[in-house]
Amino acid sequence: MNEKNKQILLVKRPKGTPDSDSFQVIESDIKQPENGEVLIRTLYVSVDPYLRGRMIDAPSYVAPFQLNEVIEGGVIGEVLESKTDQLNQGDIVIGGFGWQTYYTAKATEVRKIDQDIAPISTHLGILGMTGLTAYFGLLDIGKPKKNETVVISGAAGAVGSVVGQIARIKGARVVGIAGSNEKLQYLKEELQFDEAINYKTTSNLKDDLASACPNGVDVYFDNVGGEISDAVHAHLNKFARIPVCGAISSYNLEGEDVGPRVQTTLIKKSAFMQGFTVGDFANQFPDGTAELAKWLNEGKLQYQETIKEGFENIPDAFLDLFKGNNIGKLLVKVADISN
């Protein structure tokens, strides 16, 4: 194969909001597969907010990226050449080999996906990490009950949009917080949320939440943290549950994220607040994926994808996450499946 492997490296640790200077595109030779390996061509790349945390050289639940190395992340690819009995040429696989156009993997590094369940891109979204994050965060931590009120921040994003739909399946009243009128229209008209609030245009988020949640808040699925979460906490009911999935409002802060303290509210409301990552539920992934696929096929779940095209556009797509430019799952399409 004469073609080169394009790779995107992290070359500078960003301070504040990342910019294009943090990344560099290089070309390298494609490593030919040896026994037990497959050569994979990248089709879709997932960009996710958690990647920002890995660009900081600090301890976390996953190791930070190393400078001058390929940025890791979820990828769907096509097997071009196989030297293992476990995978065949033409198989579509998912793995974490990141921002590069080709990858030579051991068969154990990737997993074959079923192309008949749904479009392959869904395995990076509603049937993948983001869907499972919504599923386990809401059901195992939030535990919504019929007629309870569930509030979701970042509600039009990849995780939040699924959380709201699952809450509706469970019979809850669903209120979404998002950042544009287009997103509010999507939440109410397509996903059938009961109410939606534009945090960028509201003059008083606490008052709007009081109107949208006349019976208070029983479950708050927190994707953003910051002042939005402070406003929601003021409306928590007794024994409320708060799954803490993300804090994107603070990811690019250069100083400390200082705000109202939550302890007094938790004590007064006997509320439960738990941070989590989807990996906490890894042994339950098959069950979660099966139920999500069932709901999808029954028409109980919908999904929307924001897809950018072109390998070189991966950094710009990643930066769009912090501008709120996506509805649903944000992906970059790198190539088509071979004919």
KEBA-697033 format. One record per residue (C-alpha): residue number from 1; x negated, y, z. Coordinates in steps of 0.5 Angstrom, whole numbers, plus 500, padded with zeros to 3 digits. Layout:
<nodes>
[NUM, [X, Y, Z]]
...
</nodes>
This chain:
<nodes>
[1, [500, 500, 500]]
[2, [497, 507, 498]]
[3, [502, 511, 502]]
[4, [499, 514, 508]]
[5, [502, 514, 515]]
[6, [505, 521, 517]]
[7, [504, 522, 525]]
[8, [506, 528, 529]]
[9, [502, 529, 535]]
[10, [503, 533, 542]]
[11, [497, 538, 541]]
[12, [498, 543, 547]]
[13, [502, 542, 553]]
[14, [508, 548, 552]]
[15, [509, 553, 558]]
[16, [516, 555, 558]]
[17, [520, 553, 551]]
[18, [516, 549, 546]]
[19, [514, 552, 540]]
[20, [511, 549, 533]]
[21, [504, 550, 536]]
[22, [505, 544, 541]]
[23, [505, 540, 535]]
[24, [501, 537, 529]]
[25, [502, 533, 523]]
[26, [497, 528, 521]]
[27, [496, 523, 516]]
[28, [493, 516, 518]]
[29, [492, 509, 514]]
[30, [498, 504, 515]]
[31, [496, 498, 519]]
[32, [497, 492, 516]]
[33, [501, 487, 520]]
[34, [497, 481, 523]]
[35, [500, 474, 525]]
[36, [506, 476, 530]]
[37, [507, 483, 527]]
[38, [511, 487, 523]]
[39, [510, 493, 518]]
[40, [516, 498, 520]]
[41, [518, 504, 516]]
[42, [522, 509, 520]]
[43, [529, 511, 518]]
[44, [532, 515, 523]]
[45, [528, 518, 529]]
[46, [532, 520, 536]]
[47, [530, 527, 539]]
[48, [532, 528, 546]]
[49, [532, 533, 552]]
[50, [528, 528, 556]]
[51, [522, 528, 552]]
[52, [521, 535, 554]]
[53, [519, 533, 561]]
[54, [514, 528, 558]]
[55, [510, 534, 555]]
[56, [508, 536, 562]]
[57, [502, 533, 566]]
[58, [506, 531, 572]]
[59, [508, 525, 575]]
[60, [515, 523, 573]]
[61, [520, 516, 572]]
[62, [516, 515, 566]]
[63, [509, 517, 564]]
[64, [507, 524, 561]]
[65, [505, 524, 553]]
[66, [498, 524, 552]]
[67, [495, 530, 548]]
[68, [493, 528, 541]]
[69, [497, 522, 541]]
[70, [504, 520, 537]]
[71, [510, 523, 541]]
[72, [514, 517, 543]]
[73, [521, 516, 542]]
[74, [527, 512, 540]]
[75, [527, 510, 532]]
[76, [531, 506, 528]]
[77, [526, 502, 522]]
[78, [526, 497, 516]]
[79, [522, 491, 516]]
[80, [517, 492, 510]]
[81, [513, 486, 511]]
[82, [513, 480, 517]]
[83, [508, 476, 519]]
[84, [513, 473, 525]]
[85, [518, 468, 525]]
[86, [523, 472, 529]]
[87, [524, 478, 524]]
[88, [525, 478, 516]]
[89, [523, 483, 511]]
[90, [529, 487, 510]]
[91, [531, 487, 518]]
[92, [533, 493, 521]]
[93, [530, 494, 528]]
[94, [530, 499, 534]]
[95, [524, 501, 538]]
[96, [520, 506, 541]]
[97, [515, 508, 537]]
[98, [516, 515, 536]]
[99, [515, 521, 531]]
[100, [511, 517, 525]]
[101, [513, 514, 518]]
[102, [510, 507, 519]]
[103, [509, 503, 525]]
[104, [506, 496, 526]]
[105, [509, 492, 531]]
[106, [509, 486, 535]]
[107, [515, 482, 534]]
[108, [517, 483, 542]]
[109, [516, 491, 541]]
[110, [523, 492, 537]]
[111, [530, 489, 537]]
[112, [534, 487, 531]]
[113, [540, 491, 530]]
[114, [547, 488, 528]]
[115, [548, 493, 521]]
[116, [556, 490, 521]]
[117, [558, 493, 528]]
[118, [557, 500, 526]]
[119, [553, 505, 522]]
[120, [546, 504, 524]]
[121, [545, 511, 527]]
[122, [550, 509, 532]]
[123, [544, 505, 536]]
[124, [541, 511, 537]]
[125, [547, 514, 540]]
[126, [554, 512, 542]]
[127, [551, 505, 542]]
[128, [544, 506, 544]]
[129, [541, 510, 550]]
[130, [546, 516, 550]]
[131, [552, 512, 550]]
[132, [549, 507, 555]]
[133, [547, 513, 559]]
[134, [554, 516, 559]]
[135, [557, 509, 561]]
[136, [553, 507, 567]]
[137, [553, 514, 570]]
[138, [560, 515, 569]]
[139, [563, 508, 571]]
[140, [557, 506, 576]]
[141, [556, 513, 580]]
[142, [562, 517, 578]]
[143, [567, 512, 579]]
[144, [573, 516, 576]]
[145, [580, 514, 578]]
[146, [587, 515, 574]]
[147, [589, 522, 575]]
[148, [583, 525, 578]]
[149, [579, 531, 575]]
[150, [572, 529, 571]]
[151, [568, 536, 569]]
[152, [562, 535, 564]]
[153, [557, 540, 563]]
[154, [554, 539, 556]]
[155, [560, 536, 554]]
[156, [559, 537, 547]]
[157, [552, 533, 547]]
[158, [551, 526, 545]]
[159, [552, 524, 553]]
[160, [557, 529, 555]]
[161, [562, 527, 549]]
[162, [562, 520, 551]]
[163, [563, 521, 558]]
[164, [569, 525, 557]]
[165, [572, 520, 552]]
[166, [571, 514, 557]]
[167, [574, 518, 563]]
[168, [580, 519, 559]]
[169, [580, 511, 557]]
[170, [580, 511, 565]]
[171, [586, 515, 565]]
[172, [583, 522, 568]]
[173, [584, 529, 567]]
[174, [578, 531, 563]]
[175, [575, 538, 563]]
[176, [569, 540, 559]]
[177, [564, 546, 559]]
[178, [560, 547, 553]]
[179, [557, 553, 549]]
[180, [561, 555, 543]]
[181, [568, 556, 541]]
[182, [566, 551, 535]]
[183, [564, 546, 541]]
[184, [571, 547, 545]]
[185, [575, 546, 539]]
[186, [571, 539, 537]]
[187, [572, 537, 545]]
[188, [580, 539, 545]]
[189, [582, 537, 538]]
[190, [578, 531, 536]]
[191, [576, 528, 543]]
[192, [583, 530, 546]]
[193, [579, 533, 553]]
[194, [585, 537, 557]]
[195, [581, 543, 558]]
[196, [574, 546, 555]]
[197, [571, 552, 557]]
[198, [565, 556, 554]]
[199, [560, 558, 559]]
[200, [557, 563, 554]]
[201, [563, 568, 553]]
[202, [567, 567, 560]]
[203, [567, 573, 565]]
[204, [568, 568, 571]]
[205, [566, 561, 570]]
[206, [569, 560, 577]]
[207, [575, 563, 576]]
[208, [576, 559, 569]]
[209, [574, 552, 573]]
[210, [580, 554, 578]]
[211, [585, 555, 572]]
[212, [582, 549, 568]]
[213, [582, 544, 575]]
[214, [588, 546, 579]]
[215, [587, 540, 583]]
[216, [580, 541, 584]]
[217, [574, 537, 582]]
[218, [573, 529, 583]]
[219, [567, 527, 579]]
[220, [562, 532, 576]]
[221, [558, 529, 571]]
[222, [552, 534, 571]]
[223, [548, 535, 564]]
[224, [545, 542, 565]]
[225, [544, 544, 573]]
[226, [543, 551, 574]]
[227, [548, 556, 575]]
[228, [554, 552, 571]]
[229, [553, 547, 576]]
[230, [553, 552, 582]]
[231, [560, 554, 579]]
[232, [563, 547, 579]]
[233, [560, 545, 586]]
[234, [565, 551, 589]]
[235, [571, 546, 587]]
[236, [569, 539, 589]]
[237, [574, 535, 592]]
[238, [573, 531, 599]]
[239, [569, 525, 597]]
[240, [567, 528, 590]]
[241, [562, 524, 586]]
[242, [556, 527, 582]]
[243, [552, 523, 577]]
[244, [546, 528, 576]]
[245, [544, 526, 569]]
[246, [540, 532, 566]]
[247, [538, 539, 568]]
[248, [536, 542, 561]]
[249, [537, 549, 564]]
[250, [531, 548, 568]]
[251, [526, 544, 563]]
[252, [523, 550, 560]]
[253, [523, 555, 566]]
[254, [515, 557, 568]]
[255, [517, 558, 575]]
[256, [521, 554, 580]]
[257, [528, 553, 579]]
[258, [531, 557, 585]]
[259, [539, 557, 587]]
[260, [544, 556, 592]]
[261, [543, 550, 596]]
[262, [548, 544, 595]]
[263, [547, 541, 602]]
[264, [552, 545, 606]]
[265, [557, 543, 600]]
[266, [556, 536, 600]]
[267, [557, 535, 608]]
[268, [563, 539, 608]]
[269, [566, 535, 602]]
[270, [563, 529, 604]]
[271, [561, 528, 597]]
[272, [556, 524, 593]]
[273, [550, 526, 589]]
[274, [546, 521, 585]]
[275, [540, 522, 580]]
[276, [539, 517, 575]]
[277, [536, 515, 569]]
[278, [539, 509, 564]]
[279, [533, 505, 565]]
[280, [536, 504, 572]]
[281, [541, 499, 569]]
[282, [537, 496, 564]]
[283, [539, 489, 566]]
[284, [547, 491, 565]]
[285, [545, 493, 558]]
[286, [548, 488, 554]]
[287, [555, 488, 558]]
[288, [555, 496, 557]]
[289, [554, 495, 549]]
[290, [559, 490, 548]]
[291, [564, 494, 552]]
[292, [562, 501, 548]]
[293, [562, 497, 541]]
[294, [569, 494, 543]]
[295, [572, 501, 545]]
[296, [569, 504, 538]]
[297, [572, 498, 534]]
[298, [579, 500, 537]]
[299, [579, 507, 536]]
[300, [578, 509, 543]]
[301, [571, 512, 542]]
[302, [569, 517, 537]]
[303, [562, 520, 535]]
[304, [559, 526, 532]]
[305, [552, 526, 529]]
[306, [548, 532, 527]]
[307, [543, 530, 522]]
[308, [537, 533, 520]]
[309, [533, 531, 514]]
[310, [526, 530, 513]]
[311, [520, 528, 517]]
[312, [517, 535, 518]]
[313, [523, 537, 521]]
[314, [523, 533, 527]]
[315, [519, 538, 532]]
[316, [525, 544, 529]]
[317, [530, 539, 531]]
[318, [527, 537, 538]]
[319, [527, 545, 539]]
[320, [534, 546, 537]]
[321, [536, 542, 543]]
[322, [535, 548, 547]]
[323, [538, 552, 543]]
[324, [545, 548, 543]]
[325, [545, 548, 536]]
[326, [548, 540, 536]]
[327, [554, 537, 536]]
[328, [554, 530, 539]]
[329, [548, 526, 538]]
[330, [542, 530, 534]]
[331, [538, 525, 529]]
[332, [533, 526, 524]]
[333, [533, 522, 518]]
[334, [527, 520, 515]]
[335, [528, 515, 509]]
[336, [534, 511, 506]]
[337, [534, 503, 507]]
[338, [531, 500, 501]]
[339, [535, 498, 495]]
</nodes>
